């Protein structure tokens, strides 16, 4: 896990889709699978996927409803 070195700022993170929608509507922060907390605002397609989020997502199997969220 990153400890303030900025790594989390360089990645797109996995977050539950309903949480992304709620954040877009009311500006509440979301929590990524890796534990990062932020309010999405950037286009996640411009960033590589967080390796920690990807590892967690893949270990969950094909039934999860997480989606690729934006970065801060």
N, C-alpha and C positions, 0 to 999 in steps of 0.2 A: 504494500500500500504506500502511496505517496505521502510524504510528511512535509508539505509546504514547498516542494521543489518545483511546482508548476506543472507536473506531469498530467494531472487531471484536466488542466486547461487546454491540453493539446489533443484531446480525444472526444469522440462522440460516445455517449454512454447509453446502456440499455435501461429503460424505465418502463413501468406498466403503462400501456396506452391510455387507460382512463385517467391516470395521474397527469400525463402530458396534456390531455384535453382540459382537465380542471385547471392546471397551471396557466394554460393559454387564456382561459376565461377570467380567472381571478388573481393570477400572479403569485399563487402559493408555490413555495419551493417543492421540488421533487427529490426523491432519493433513488440513486442508481443502484444497480445490483452490487457494485463494488463499494457502496457506502457514500459516494459523493453526494452532497446536498447542494442544490443550486436552483435558480429560476432559469429555465431554458429560454434562449433568445437568439442563438446563432443557428445557421443551417447545418444540421449534422452531417449532411452529405459532403461537406468540405473538410471533414476530419476523419482520420482512421478510427476504427472502433477500439475502445479501451480494451486492452488484452485481458484484464481481470474480469470485466463485465462479460466478455466473450467466453472466457473459460467457464464462468458460473452459468451463463445461459446454456452453453452446450452440455453441461453436466445435468441440467434440468430435464433434458429430453425434448421431445417435439410437442409437448402439451402446454407450454407456457404461453401467456398472453403479453409478454414483454415486447416492447418496440424500441427501435433505435431513437433515442432522444437527442435533443440538441445540447450543445455545450453552453456554458454560461453566457 
